[in-house]
Amino acid sequence: MNRKNRTVKAGIFLMIFSGVFFGLMLLVPFLELATKQKVFWSSASFIAMEVCFWAGGLLVGKELFRKYKSQINPANWFRKKQQ
C-alpha cells in the first residue's frame, strides 16, 4: 500500500470517526453530571468532532472532501443527479 493511499484512508477514517464525537455530544445531556460538566463535555466533544472532521478533510484532499461534504448535506439528499 503506497503512502498516498494510506493518507486517504486515514482521512476517511477521521471523517467517519468524527461521528463518534457527535453521538457523544448528544449523549452527554442525559448523563448524571453537574451542569458545568455537561457544558464542558458537550463543548469538548463538539470541538473534537470538528477537529477530526477537518483534519480528515485535509488528509483526503480537496476533490474527495468536496464530494463527501456534498453527500452529507441534507439539501442534496433528494435532488436528481445530473447526467
mmCIF file of the N, C-alpha and C atoms, coordinates in Angstrom:
data_MODEL
# 
_entry.id   MODEL 
# 
loop_
_atom_site.group_PDB 
_atom_site.id 
_atom_site.type_symbol 
_atom_site.label_atom_id 
_atom_site.label_alt_id 
_atom_site.label_comp_id 
_atom_site.label_asym_id 
_atom_site.label_entity_id 
_atom_site.label_seq_id 
_atom_site.pdbx_PDB_ins_code 
_atom_site.Cartn_x 
_atom_site.Cartn_y 
_atom_site.Cartn_z 
_atom_site.occupancy 
_atom_site.B_iso_or_equiv 
_atom_site.pdbx_formal_charge 
_atom_site.auth_seq_id 
_atom_site.auth_comp_id 
_atom_site.auth_asym_id 
_atom_site.auth_atom_id 
_atom_site.pdbx_PDB_model_num 
ATOM 1   N N  . MET A 1 1  ? 0.847   -1.170 0.000   1.00 0.00 ? 1  MET A N  1 
ATOM 2   C CA . MET A 1 1  ? 0.000   0.000  0.000   1.00 0.00 ? 1  MET A CA 1 
ATOM 3   C C  . MET A 1 1  ? 0.900   1.244  0.000   1.00 0.00 ? 1  MET A C  1 
ATOM 4   N N  . ASN A 1 2  ? 0.645   2.133  -0.946  1.00 0.00 ? 2  ASN A N  1 
ATOM 5   C CA . ASN A 1 2  ? 1.506   3.307  -1.020  1.00 0.00 ? 2  ASN A CA 1 
ATOM 6   C C  . ASN A 1 2  ? 1.095   4.367  -0.003  1.00 0.00 ? 2  ASN A C  1 
ATOM 7   N N  . ARG A 1 3  ? 1.927   5.359  0.118   1.00 0.00 ? 3  ARG A N  1 
ATOM 8   C CA . ARG A 1 3  ? 1.749   6.385  1.152   1.00 0.00 ? 3  ARG A CA 1 
ATOM 9   C C  . ARG A 1 3  ? 0.485   7.213  0.933   1.00 0.00 ? 3  ARG A C  1 
ATOM 10  N N  . LYS A 1 4  ? 0.193   7.578  -0.322  1.00 0.00 ? 4  LYS A N  1 
ATOM 11  C CA . LYS A 1 4  ? -0.984  8.396  -0.606  1.00 0.00 ? 4  LYS A CA 1 
ATOM 12  C C  . LYS A 1 4  ? -2.268  7.635  -0.266  1.00 0.00 ? 4  LYS A C  1 
ATOM 13  N N  . ASN A 1 5  ? -2.291  6.361  -0.570  1.00 0.00 ? 5  ASN A N  1 
ATOM 14  C CA . ASN A 1 5  ? -3.465  5.538  -0.281  1.00 0.00 ? 5  ASN A CA 1 
ATOM 15  C C  . ASN A 1 5  ? -3.710  5.469  1.226   1.00 0.00 ? 5  ASN A C  1 
ATOM 16  N N  . ARG A 1 6  ? -2.660  5.324  2.010   1.00 0.00 ? 6  ARG A N  1 
ATOM 17  C CA . ARG A 1 6  ? -2.793  5.291  3.467   1.00 0.00 ? 6  ARG A CA 1 
ATOM 18  C C  . ARG A 1 6  ? -3.279  6.626  4.010   1.00 0.00 ? 6  ARG A C  1 
ATOM 19  N N  . THR A 1 7  ? -2.793  7.713  3.427   1.00 0.00 ? 7  THR A N  1 
ATOM 20  C CA . THR A 1 7  ? -3.206  9.046  3.860   1.00 0.00 ? 7  THR A CA 1 
ATOM 21  C C  . THR A 1 7  ? -4.694  9.254  3.603   1.00 0.00 ? 7  THR A C  1 
ATOM 22  N N  . VAL A 1 8  ? -5.164  8.847  2.435   1.00 0.00 ? 8  VAL A N  1 
ATOM 23  C CA . VAL A 1 8  ? -6.575  8.990  2.098   1.00 0.00 ? 8  VAL A CA 1 
ATOM 24  C C  . VAL A 1 8  ? -7.429  8.127  3.028   1.00 0.00 ? 8  VAL A C  1 
ATOM 25  N N  . LYS A 1 9  ? -7.006  6.903  3.281   1.00 0.00 ? 9  LYS A N  1 
ATOM 26  C CA . LYS A 1 9  ? -7.767  6.026  4.181   1.00 0.00 ? 9  LYS A CA 1 
ATOM 27  C C  . LYS A 1 9  ? -7.798  6.579  5.605   1.00 0.00 ? 9  LYS A C  1 
ATOM 28  N N  . ALA A 1 10 ? -6.688  7.148  6.068   1.00 0.00 ? 10 ALA A N  1 
ATOM 29  C CA . ALA A 1 10 ? -6.659  7.755  7.397   1.00 0.00 ? 10 ALA A CA 1 
ATOM 30  C C  . ALA A 1 10 ? -7.597  8.963  7.449   1.00 0.00 ? 10 ALA A C  1 
ATOM 31  N N  . GLY A 1 11 ? -7.636  9.742  6.381   1.00 0.00 ? 11 GLY A N  1 
ATOM 32  C CA . GLY A 1 11 ? -8.533  10.887 6.325   1.00 0.00 ? 11 GLY A CA 1 
ATOM 33  C C  . GLY A 1 11 ? -9.992  10.477 6.349   1.00 0.00 ? 11 GLY A C  1 
ATOM 34  N N  . ILE A 1 12 ? -10.334 9.440  5.590   1.00 0.00 ? 12 ILE A N  1 
ATOM 35  C CA . ILE A 1 12 ? -11.709 8.941  5.585   1.00 0.00 ? 12 ILE A CA 1 
ATOM 36  C C  . ILE A 1 12 ? -12.075 8.407  6.962   1.00 0.00 ? 12 ILE A C  1 
ATOM 37  N N  . PHE A 1 13 ? -11.143 7.697  7.599   1.00 0.00 ? 13 PHE A N  1 
ATOM 38  C CA . PHE A 1 13 ? -11.389 7.190  8.947   1.00 0.00 ? 13 PHE A CA 1 
ATOM 39  C C  . PHE A 1 13 ? -11.665 8.336  9.917   1.00 0.00 ? 13 PHE A C  1 
ATOM 40  N N  . LEU A 1 14 ? -10.866 9.398  9.849   1.00 0.00 ? 14 LEU A N  1 
ATOM 41  C CA . LEU A 1 14 ? -11.066 10.534 10.759  1.00 0.00 ? 14 LEU A CA 1 
ATOM 42  C C  . LEU A 1 14 ? -12.413 11.201 10.515  1.00 0.00 ? 14 LEU A C  1 
ATOM 43  N N  . MET A 1 15 ? -12.804 11.317 9.258   1.00 0.00 ? 15 MET A N  1 
ATOM 44  C CA . MET A 1 15 ? -14.089 11.949 8.952   1.00 0.00 ? 15 MET A CA 1 
ATOM 45  C C  . MET A 1 15 ? -15.244 11.107 9.483   1.00 0.00 ? 15 MET A C  1 
ATOM 46  N N  . ILE A 1 16 ? -15.149 9.804  9.367   1.00 0.00 ? 16 ILE A N  1 
ATOM 47  C CA . ILE A 1 16 ? -16.200 8.927  9.882   1.00 0.00 ? 16 ILE A CA 1 
ATOM 48  C C  . ILE A 1 16 ? -16.150 8.876  11.411  1.00 0.00 ? 16 ILE A C  1 
ATOM 49  N N  . PHE A 1 17 ? -14.947 8.851  11.967  1.00 0.00 ? 17 PHE A N  1 
ATOM 50  C CA . PHE A 1 17 ? -14.777 8.792  13.420  1.00 0.00 ? 17 PHE A CA 1 
ATOM 51  C C  . PHE A 1 17 ? -15.320 10.043 14.110  1.00 0.00 ? 17 PHE A C  1 
ATOM 52  N N  . SER A 1 18 ? -15.394 11.153 13.385  1.00 0.00 ? 18 SER A N  1 
ATOM 53  C CA . SER A 1 18 ? -15.955 12.368 13.982  1.00 0.00 ? 18 SER A CA 1 
ATOM 54  C C  . SER A 1 18 ? -17.415 12.154 14.383  1.00 0.00 ? 18 SER A C  1 
ATOM 55  N N  . GLY A 1 19 ? -18.078 11.197 13.769  1.00 0.00 ? 19 GLY A N  1 
ATOM 56  C CA . GLY A 1 19 ? -19.453 10.862 14.145  1.00 0.00 ? 19 GLY A CA 1 
ATOM 57  C C  . GLY A 1 19 ? -19.558 10.317 15.552  1.00 0.00 ? 19 GLY A C  1 
ATOM 58  N N  . VAL A 1 20 ? -18.502 9.682  16.050  1.00 0.00 ? 20 VAL A N  1 
ATOM 59  C CA . VAL A 1 20 ? -18.492 9.178  17.431  1.00 0.00 ? 20 VAL A CA 1 
ATOM 60  C C  . VAL A 1 20 ? -18.601 10.347 18.404  1.00 0.00 ? 20 VAL A C  1 
ATOM 61  N N  . PHE A 1 21 ? -17.866 11.412 18.122  1.00 0.00 ? 21 PHE A N  1 
ATOM 62  C CA . PHE A 1 21 ? -17.929 12.583 18.990  1.00 0.00 ? 21 PHE A CA 1 
ATOM 63  C C  . PHE A 1 21 ? -19.284 13.274 18.884  1.00 0.00 ? 21 PHE A C  1 
ATOM 64  N N  . PHE A 1 22 ? -19.885 13.227 17.709  1.00 0.00 ? 22 PHE A N  1 
ATOM 65  C CA . PHE A 1 22 ? -21.227 13.792 17.551  1.00 0.00 ? 22 PHE A CA 1 
ATOM 66  C C  . PHE A 1 22 ? -22.225 13.021 18.413  1.00 0.00 ? 22 PHE A C  1 
ATOM 67  N N  . GLY A 1 23 ? -22.144 11.699 18.382  1.00 0.00 ? 23 GLY A N  1 
ATOM 68  C CA . GLY A 1 23 ? -23.022 10.878 19.209  1.00 0.00 ? 23 GLY A CA 1 
ATOM 69  C C  . GLY A 1 23 ? -22.792 11.117 20.689  1.00 0.00 ? 23 GLY A C  1 
ATOM 70  N N  . LEU A 1 24 ? -21.534 11.282 21.065  1.00 0.00 ? 24 LEU A N  1 
ATOM 71  C CA . LEU A 1 24 ? -21.210 11.565 22.464  1.00 0.00 ? 24 LEU A CA 1 
ATOM 72  C C  . LEU A 1 24 ? -21.789 12.905 22.888  1.00 0.00 ? 24 LEU A C  1 
ATOM 73  N N  . MET A 1 25 ? -21.730 13.877 21.987  1.00 0.00 ? 25 MET A N  1 
ATOM 74  C CA . MET A 1 25 ? -22.270 15.196 22.296  1.00 0.00 ? 25 MET A CA 1 
ATOM 75  C C  . MET A 1 25 ? -23.775 15.116 22.549  1.00 0.00 ? 25 MET A C  1 
ATOM 76  N N  . LEU A 1 26 ? -24.473 14.258 21.823  1.00 0.00 ? 26 LEU A N  1 
ATOM 77  C CA . LEU A 1 26 ? -25.903 14.089 22.027  1.00 0.00 ? 26 LEU A CA 1 
ATOM 78  C C  . LEU A 1 26 ? -26.223 13.285 23.286  1.00 0.00 ? 26 LEU A C  1 
ATOM 79  N N  . LEU A 1 27 ? -25.288 12.466 23.723  1.00 0.00 ? 27 LEU A N  1 
ATOM 80  C CA . LEU A 1 27 ? -25.492 11.612 24.889  1.00 0.00 ? 27 LEU A CA 1 
ATOM 81  C C  . LEU A 1 27 ? -25.238 12.342 26.212  1.00 0.00 ? 27 LEU A C  1 
ATOM 82  N N  . VAL A 1 28 ? -24.342 13.307 26.213  1.00 0.00 ? 28 VAL A N  1 
ATOM 83  C CA . VAL A 1 28 ? -23.909 13.986 27.444  1.00 0.00 ? 28 VAL A CA 1 
ATOM 84  C C  . VAL A 1 28 ? -25.068 14.581 28.251  1.00 0.00 ? 28 VAL A C  1 
ATOM 85  N N  . PRO A 1 29 ? -26.069 15.230 27.645  1.00 0.00 ? 29 PRO A N  1 
ATOM 86  C CA . PRO A 1 29 ? -27.136 15.815 28.472  1.00 0.00 ? 29 PRO A CA 1 
ATOM 87  C C  . PRO A 1 29 ? -27.911 14.802 29.317  1.00 0.00 ? 29 PRO A C  1 
ATOM 88  N N  . PHE A 1 30 ? -27.875 13.547 28.938  1.00 0.00 ? 30 PHE A N  1 
ATOM 89  C CA . PHE A 1 30 ? -28.617 12.525 29.671  1.00 0.00 ? 30 PHE A CA 1 
ATOM 90  C C  . PHE A 1 30 ? -27.803 11.875 30.786  1.00 0.00 ? 30 PHE A C  1 
ATOM 91  N N  . LEU A 1 31 ? -26.553 12.247 30.922  1.00 0.00 ? 31 LEU A N  1 
ATOM 92  C CA . LEU A 1 31 ? -25.706 11.708 31.990  1.00 0.00 ? 31 LEU A CA 1 
ATOM 93  C C  . LEU A 1 31 ? -25.957 12.456 33.290  1.00 0.00 ? 31 LEU A C  1 
ATOM 94  N N  . GLU A 1 32 ? -25.687 11.793 34.380  1.00 0.00 ? 32 GLU A N  1 
ATOM 95  C CA . GLU A 1 32 ? -25.882 12.419 35.689  1.00 0.00 ? 32 GLU A CA 1 
ATOM 96  C C  . GLU A 1 32 ? -24.623 13.181 36.076  1.00 0.00 ? 32 GLU A C  1 
ATOM 97  N N  . LEU A 1 33 ? -24.497 14.358 35.502  1.00 0.00 ? 33 LEU A N  1 
ATOM 98  C CA . LEU A 1 33 ? -23.359 15.230 35.775  1.00 0.00 ? 33 LEU A CA 1 
ATOM 99  C C  . LEU A 1 33 ? -23.888 16.600 36.163  1.00 0.00 ? 33 LEU A C  1 
ATOM 100 N N  . ALA A 1 34 ? -23.019 17.389 36.775  1.00 0.00 ? 34 ALA A N  1 
ATOM 101 C CA . ALA A 1 34 ? -23.386 18.772 37.076  1.00 0.00 ? 34 ALA A CA 1 
ATOM 102 C C  . ALA A 1 34 ? -23.510 19.544 35.765  1.00 0.00 ? 34 ALA A C  1 
ATOM 103 N N  . THR A 1 35 ? -24.247 20.616 35.794  1.00 0.00 ? 35 THR A N  1 
ATOM 104 C CA . THR A 1 35 ? -24.490 21.392 34.575  1.00 0.00 ? 35 THR A CA 1 
ATOM 105 C C  . THR A 1 35 ? -23.187 21.892 33.959  1.00 0.00 ? 35 THR A C  1 
ATOM 106 N N  . LYS A 1 36 ? -22.262 22.350 34.767  1.00 0.00 ? 36 LYS A N  1 
ATOM 107 C CA . LYS A 1 36 ? -20.980 22.830 34.250  1.00 0.00 ? 36 LYS A CA 1 
ATOM 108 C C  . LYS A 1 36 ? -20.222 21.708 33.545  1.00 0.00 ? 36 LYS A C  1 
ATOM 109 N N  . GLN A 1 37 ? -20.277 20.509 34.107  1.00 0.00 ? 37 GLN A N  1 
ATOM 110 C CA . GLN A 1 37 ? -19.599 19.369 33.479  1.00 0.00 ? 37 GLN A CA 1 
ATOM 111 C C  . GLN A 1 37 ? -20.262 18.997 32.163  1.00 0.00 ? 37 GLN A C  1 
ATOM 112 N N  . LYS A 1 38 ? -21.580 19.063 32.108  1.00 0.00 ? 38 LYS A N  1 
ATOM 113 C CA . LYS A 1 38 ? -22.292 18.766 30.858  1.00 0.00 ? 38 LYS A CA 1 
ATOM 114 C C  . LYS A 1 38 ? -21.910 19.751 29.762  1.00 0.00 ? 38 LYS A C  1 
ATOM 115 N N  . VAL A 1 39 ? -21.851 21.021 30.134  1.00 0.00 ? 39 VAL A N  1 
ATOM 116 C CA . VAL A 1 39 ? -21.471 22.041 29.159  1.00 0.00 ? 39 VAL A CA 1 
ATOM 117 C C  . VAL A 1 39 ? -20.040 21.806 28.693  1.00 0.00 ? 39 VAL A C  1 
ATOM 118 N N  . PHE A 1 40 ? -19.143 21.512 29.628  1.00 0.00 ? 40 PHE A N  1 
ATOM 119 C CA . PHE A 1 40 ? -17.745 21.275 29.266  1.00 0.00 ? 40 PHE A CA 1 
ATOM 120 C C  . PHE A 1 40 ? -17.615 20.077 28.330  1.00 0.00 ? 40 PHE A C  1 
ATOM 121 N N  . TRP A 1 41 ? -18.218 18.951 28.683  1.00 0.00 ? 41 TRP A N  1 
ATOM 122 C CA . TRP A 1 41 ? -18.058 17.745 27.876  1.00 0.00 ? 41 TRP A CA 1 
ATOM 123 C C  . TRP A 1 41 ? -18.759 17.846 26.523  1.00 0.00 ? 41 TRP A C  1 
ATOM 124 N N  . SER A 1 42 ? -19.877 18.535 26.483  1.00 0.00 ? 42 SER A N  1 
ATOM 125 C CA . SER A 1 42 ? -20.544 18.752 25.197  1.00 0.00 ? 42 SER A CA 1 
ATOM 126 C C  . SER A 1 42 ? -19.684 19.630 24.294  1.00 0.00 ? 42 SER A C  1 
ATOM 127 N N  . SER A 1 43 ? -19.121 20.679 24.875  1.00 0.00 ? 43 SER A N  1 
ATOM 128 C CA . SER A 1 43 ? -18.256 21.582 24.104  1.00 0.00 ? 43 SER A CA 1 
ATOM 129 C C  . SER A 1 43 ? -16.989 20.866 23.645  1.00 0.00 ? 43 SER A C  1 
ATOM 130 N N  . ALA A 1 44 ? -16.398 20.102 24.535  1.00 0.00 ? 44 ALA A N  1 
ATOM 131 C CA . ALA A 1 44 ? -15.176 19.363 24.181  1.00 0.00 ? 44 ALA A CA 1 
ATOM 132 C C  . ALA A 1 44 ? -15.464 18.346 23.086  1.00 0.00 ? 44 ALA A C  1 
ATOM 133 N N  . SER A 1 45 ? -16.603 17.699 23.158  1.00 0.00 ? 45 SER A N  1 
ATOM 134 C CA . SER A 1 45 ? -16.977 16.728 22.137  1.00 0.00 ? 45 SER A CA 1 
ATOM 135 C C  . SER A 1 45 ? -17.208 17.409 20.790  1.00 0.00 ? 45 SER A C  1 
ATOM 136 N N  . PHE A 1 46 ? -17.848 18.573 20.819  1.00 0.00 ? 46 PHE A N  1 
ATOM 137 C CA . PHE A 1 46 ? -18.080 19.317 19.592  1.00 0.00 ? 46 PHE A CA 1 
ATOM 138 C C  . PHE A 1 46 ? -16.763 19.745 18.951  1.00 0.00 ? 46 PHE A C  1 
ATOM 139 N N  . ILE A 1 47 ? -15.849 20.240 19.760  1.00 0.00 ? 47 ILE A N  1 
ATOM 140 C CA . ILE A 1 47 ? -14.546 20.668 19.242  1.00 0.00 ? 47 ILE A CA 1 
ATOM 141 C C  . ILE A 1 47 ? -13.773 19.481 18.675  1.00 0.00 ? 47 ILE A C  1 
ATOM 142 N N  . ALA A 1 48 ? -13.776 18.352 19.385  1.00 0.00 ? 48 ALA A N  1 
ATOM 143 C CA . ALA A 1 48 ? -13.086 17.154 18.898  1.00 0.00 ? 48 ALA A CA 1 
ATOM 144 C C  . ALA A 1 48 ? -13.705 16.665 17.590  1.00 0.00 ? 48 ALA A C  1 
ATOM 145 N N  . MET A 1 49 ? -15.025 16.752 17.478  1.00 0.00 ? 49 MET A N  1 
ATOM 146 C CA . MET A 1 49 ? -15.710 16.339 16.253  1.00 0.00 ? 49 MET A CA 1 
ATOM 147 C C  . MET A 1 49 ? -15.252 17.199 15.085  1.00 0.00 ? 49 MET A C  1 
ATOM 148 N N  . GLU A 1 50 ? -15.224 18.503 15.277  1.00 0.00 ? 50 GLU A N  1 
ATOM 149 C CA . GLU A 1 50 ? -14.817 19.409 14.205  1.00 0.00 ? 50 GLU A CA 1 
ATOM 150 C C  . GLU A 1 50 ? -13.346 19.202 13.829  1.00 0.00 ? 50 GLU A C  1 
ATOM 151 N N  . VAL A 1 51 ? -12.495 19.028 14.818  1.00 0.00 ? 51 VAL A N  1 
ATOM 152 C CA . VAL A 1 51 ? -11.068 18.824 14.537  1.00 0.00 ? 51 VAL A CA 1 
ATOM 153 C C  . VAL A 1 51 ? -10.859 17.543 13.739  1.00 0.00 ? 51 VAL A C  1 
ATOM 154 N N  . CYS A 1 52 ? -11.516 16.461 14.142  1.00 0.00 ? 52 CYS A N  1 
ATOM 155 C CA . CYS A 1 52 ? -11.384 15.194 13.411  1.00 0.00 ? 52 CYS A CA 1 
ATOM 156 C C  . CYS A 1 52 ? -11.902 15.322 11.983  1.00 0.00 ? 52 CYS A C  1 
ATOM 157 N N  . PHE A 1 53 ? -13.057 15.956 11.826  1.00 0.00 ? 53 PHE A N  1 
ATOM 158 C CA . PHE A 1 53 ? -13.645 16.070 10.500  1.00 0.00 ? 53 PHE A CA 1 
ATOM 159 C C  . PHE A 1 53 ? -12.759 16.893 9.564   1.00 0.00 ? 53 PHE A C  1 
ATOM 160 N N  . TRP A 1 54 ? -12.304 18.049 10.017  1.00 0.00 ? 54 TRP A N  1 
ATOM 161 C CA . TRP A 1 54 ? -11.499 18.908 9.148   1.00 0.00 ? 54 TRP A CA 1 
ATOM 162 C C  . TRP A 1 54 ? -10.088 18.349 8.947   1.00 0.00 ? 54 TRP A C  1 
ATOM 163 N N  . ALA A 1 55 ? -9.533  17.672 9.935   1.00 0.00 ? 55 ALA A N  1 
ATOM 164 C CA . ALA A 1 55 ? -8.226  17.027 9.739   1.00 0.00 ? 55 ALA A CA 1 
ATOM 165 C C  . ALA A 1 55 ? -8.343  15.924 8.699   1.00 0.00 ? 55 ALA A C  1 
ATOM 166 N N  . GLY A 1 56 ? -9.427  15.169 8.765   1.00 0.00 ? 56 GLY A N  1 
ATOM 167 C CA . GLY A 1 56 ? -9.669  14.155 7.746   1.00 0.00 ? 56 GLY A CA 1 
ATOM 168 C C  . GLY A 1 56 ? -9.836  14.776 6.379   1.00 0.00 ? 56 GLY A C  1 
ATOM 169 N N  . GLY A 1 57 ? -10.517 15.924 6.321   1.00 0.00 ? 57 GLY A N  1 
ATOM 170 C CA . GLY A 1 57 ? -10.678 16.630 5.055   1.00 0.00 ? 57 GLY A CA 1 
ATOM 171 C C  . GLY A 1 57 ? -9.359  17.077 4.473   1.00 0.00 ? 57 GLY A C  1 
ATOM 172 N N  . LEU A 1 58 ? -8.450  17.503 5.324   1.00 0.00 ? 58 LEU A N  1 
ATOM 173 C CA . LEU A 1 58 ? -7.123  17.892 4.838   1.00 0.00 ? 58 LEU A CA 1 
ATOM 174 C C  . LEU A 1 58 ? -6.351  16.693 4.300   1.00 0.00 ? 58 LEU A C  1 
ATOM 175 N N  . LEU A 1 59 ? -6.522  15.544 4.931   1.00 0.00 ? 59 LEU A N  1 
ATOM 176 C CA . LEU A 1 59 ? -5.789  14.355 4.501   1.00 0.00 ? 59 LEU A CA 1 
ATOM 177 C C  . LEU A 1 59 ? -6.329  13.769 3.195   1.00 0.00 ? 59 LEU A C  1 
ATOM 178 N N  . VAL A 1 60 ? -7.624  13.812 2.972   1.00 0.00 ? 60 VAL A N  1 
ATOM 179 C CA . VAL A 1 60 ? -8.179  13.191 1.770   1.00 0.00 ? 60 VAL A CA 1 
ATOM 180 C C  . VAL A 1 60 ? -8.023  14.060 0.536   1.00 0.00 ? 60 VAL A C  1 
ATOM 181 N N  . GLY A 1 61 ? -7.882  15.350 0.709   1.00 0.00 ? 61 GLY A N  1 
ATOM 182 C CA . GLY A 1 61 ? -7.705  16.228 -0.434  1.00 0.00 ? 61 GLY A CA 1 
ATOM 183 C C  . GLY A 1 61 ? -8.990  16.960 -0.785  1.00 0.00 ? 61 GLY A C  1 
ATOM 184 N N  . LYS A 1 62 ? -8.821  17.995 -1.583  1.00 0.00 ? 62 LYS A N  1 
ATOM 185 C CA . LYS A 1 62 ? -9.923  18.902 -1.882  1.00 0.00 ? 62 LYS A CA 1 
ATOM 186 C C  . LYS A 1 62 ? -11.063 18.235 -2.662  1.00 0.00 ? 62 LYS A C  1 
ATOM 187 N N  . GLU A 1 63 ? -10.755 17.462 -3.676  1.00 0.00 ? 63 GLU A N  1 
ATOM 188 C CA . GLU A 1 63 ? -11.800 16.887 -4.516  1.00 0.00 ? 63 GLU A CA 1 
ATOM 189 C C  . GLU A 1 63 ? -12.644 15.867 -3.755  1.00 0.00 ? 63 GLU A C  1 
ATOM 190 N N  . LEU A 1 64 ? -11.996 14.957 -3.067  1.00 0.00 ? 64 LEU A N  1 
ATOM 191 C CA . LEU A 1 64 ? -12.722 13.933 -2.321  1.00 0.00 ? 64 LEU A CA 1 
ATOM 192 C C  . LEU A 1 64 ? -13.487 14.547 -1.152  1.00 0.00 ? 64 LEU A C  1 
ATOM 193 N N  . PHE A 1 65 ? -12.909 15.570 -0.527  1.00 0.00 ? 65 PHE A N  1 
ATOM 194 C CA . PHE A 1 65 ? -13.579 16.234 0.586   1.00 0.00 ? 65 PHE A CA 1 
ATOM 195 C C  . PHE A 1 65 ? -14.850 16.926 0.106   1.00 0.00 ? 65 PHE A C  1 
ATOM 196 N N  . ARG A 1 66 ? -14.794 17.606 -1.036  1.00 0.00 ? 66 ARG A N  1 
ATOM 197 C CA . ARG A 1 66 ? -15.991 18.256 -1.582  1.00 0.00 ? 66 ARG A CA 1 
ATOM 198 C C  . ARG A 1 66 ? -17.067 17.226 -1.899  1.00 0.00 ? 66 ARG A C  1 
ATOM 199 N N  . LYS A 1 67 ? -16.675 16.103 -2.456  1.00 0.00 ? 67 LYS A N  1 
ATOM 200 C CA . LYS A 1 67 ? -17.639 15.056 -2.799  1.00 0.00 ? 67 LYS A CA 1 
ATOM 201 C C  . LYS A 1 67 ? -18.312 14.518 -1.532  1.00 0.00 ? 67 LYS A C  1 
ATOM 202 N N  . TYR A 1 68 ? -17.525 14.236 -0.510  1.00 0.00 ? 68 TYR A N  1 
ATOM 203 C CA . TYR A 1 68 ? -18.076 13.716 0.743   1.00 0.00 ? 68 TYR A CA 1 
ATOM 204 C C  . TYR A 1 68 ? -18.964 14.756 1.409   1.00 0.00 ? 68 TYR A C  1 
ATOM 205 N N  . LYS A 1 69 ? -18.515 16.006 1.433   1.00 0.00 ? 69 LYS A N  1 
ATOM 206 C CA . LYS A 1 69 ? -19.263 17.076 2.080   1.00 0.00 ? 69 LYS A CA 1 
ATOM 207 C C  . LYS A 1 69 ? -20.602 17.290 1.380   1.00 0.00 ? 69 LYS A C  1 
ATOM 208 N N  . SER A 1 70 ? -20.646 17.182 0.062   1.00 0.00 ? 70 SER A N  1 
ATOM 209 C CA . SER A 1 70 ? -21.913 17.354 -0.650  1.00 0.00 ? 70 SER A CA 1 
ATOM 210 C C  . SER A 1 70 ? -22.862 16.192 -0.382  1.00 0.00 ? 70 SER A C  1 
ATOM 211 N N  . GLN A 1 71 ? -22.321 15.018 -0.125  1.00 0.00 ? 71 GLN A N  1 
ATOM 212 C CA . GLN A 1 71 ? -23.170 13.861 0.160   1.00 0.00 ? 71 GLN A CA 1 
ATOM 213 C C  . GLN A 1 71 ? -23.815 13.941 1.534   1.00 0.00 ? 71 GLN A C  1 
ATOM 214 N N  . ILE A 1 72 ? -23.182 14.595 2.491   1.00 0.00 ? 72 ILE A N  1 
ATOM 215 C CA . ILE A 1 72 ? -23.770 14.675 3.828   1.00 0.00 ? 72 ILE A CA 1 
ATOM 216 C C  . ILE A 1 72 ? -24.611 15.933 4.017   1.00 0.00 ? 72 ILE A C  1 
ATOM 217 N N  . ASN A 1 73 ? -24.692 16.774 2.984   1.00 0.00 ? 73 ASN A N  1 
ATOM 218 C CA . ASN A 1 73 ? -25.527 17.974 3.047   1.00 0.00 ? 73 ASN A CA 1 
ATOM 219 C C  . ASN A 1 73 ? -26.982 17.572 2.809   1.00 0.00 ? 73 ASN A C  1 
ATOM 220 N N  . PRO A 1 74 ? -27.877 17.799 3.783   1.00 0.00 ? 74 PRO A N  1 
ATOM 221 C CA . PRO A 1 74 ? -29.277 17.382 3.624   1.00 0.00 ? 74 PRO A CA 1 
ATOM 222 C C  . PRO A 1 74 ? -29.987 18.034 2.436   1.00 0.00 ? 74 PRO A C  1 
ATOM 223 N N  . ALA A 1 75 ? -29.523 19.196 2.004   1.00 0.00 ? 75 ALA A N  1 
ATOM 224 C CA . ALA A 1 75 ? -30.151 19.859 0.862   1.00 0.00 ? 75 ALA A CA 1 
ATOM 225 C C  . ALA A 1 75 ? -29.956 19.057 -0.428  1.00 0.00 ? 75 ALA A C  1 
ATOM 226 N N  . ASN A 1 76 ? -28.936 18.204 -0.479  1.00 0.00 ? 76 ASN A N  1 
ATOM 227 C CA . ASN A 1 76 ? -28.642 17.422 -1.689  1.00 0.00 ? 76 ASN A CA 1 
ATOM 228 C C  . ASN A 1 76 ? -29.208 16.014 -1.661  1.00 0.00 ? 76 ASN A C  1 
ATOM 229 N N  . TRP A 1 77 ? -29.869 15.611 -0.602  1.00 0.00 ? 77 TRP A N  1 
ATOM 230 C CA . TRP A 1 77 ? -30.302 14.219 -0.471  1.00 0.00 ? 77 TRP A CA 1 
ATOM 231 C C  . TRP A 1 77 ? -31.361 13.821 -1.474  1.00 0.00 ? 77 TRP A C  1 
ATOM 232 N N  . PHE A 1 78 ? -32.260 14.719 -1.832  1.00 0.00 ? 78 PHE A N  1 
ATOM 233 C CA . PHE A 1 78 ? -33.376 14.345 -2.688  1.00 0.00 ? 78 PHE A CA 1 
ATOM 234 C C  . PHE A 1 78 ? -33.305 14.965 -4.068  1.00 0.00 ? 78 PHE A C  1 
ATOM 235 N N  . ARG A 1 79 ? -32.199 15.573 -4.409  1.00 0.00 ? 79 ARG A N  1 
ATOM 236 C CA . ARG A 1 79 ? -32.012 16.140 -5.730  1.00 0.00 ? 79 ARG A CA 1 
ATOM 237 C C  . ARG A 1 79 ? -31.734 15.034 -6.733  1.00 0.00 ? 79 ARG A C  1 
ATOM 238 N N  . LYS A 1 80 ? -32.229 15.228 -7.942  1.00 0.00 ? 80 LYS A N  1 
ATOM 239 C CA . LYS A 1 80 ? -31.932 14.274 -9.002  1.00 0.00 ? 80 LYS A CA 1 
ATOM 240 C C  . LYS A 1 80 ? -30.519 14.552 -9.496  1.00 0.00 ? 80 LYS A C  1 
ATOM 241 N N  . LYS A 1 81 ? -29.780 13.511 -9.759  1.00 0.00 ? 81 LYS A N  1 
ATOM 242 C CA . LYS A 1 81 ? -28.419 13.648 -10.233 1.00 0.00 ? 81 LYS A CA 1 
ATOM 243 C C  . LYS A 1 81 ? -28.418 14.018 -11.705 1.00 0.00 ? 81 LYS A C  1 
ATOM 244 N N  . GLN A 1 82 ? -27.553 14.969 -12.054 1.00 0.00 ? 82 GLN A N  1 
ATOM 245 C CA . GLN A 1 82 ? -27.433 15.376 -13.447 1.00 0.00 ? 82 GLN A CA 1 
ATOM 246 C C  . GLN A 1 82 ? -26.533 14.403 -14.175 1.00 0.00 ? 82 GLN A C  1 
ATOM 247 N N  . GLN A 1 83 ? -26.925 14.103 -15.401 1.00 0.00 ? 83 GLN A N  1 
ATOM 248 C CA . GLN A 1 83 ? -26.129 13.137 -16.181 1.00 0.00 ? 83 GLN A CA 1 
ATOM 249 C C  . GLN A 1 83 ? -25.414 13.803 -17.300 1.00 0.00 ? 83 GLN A C  1 
# 
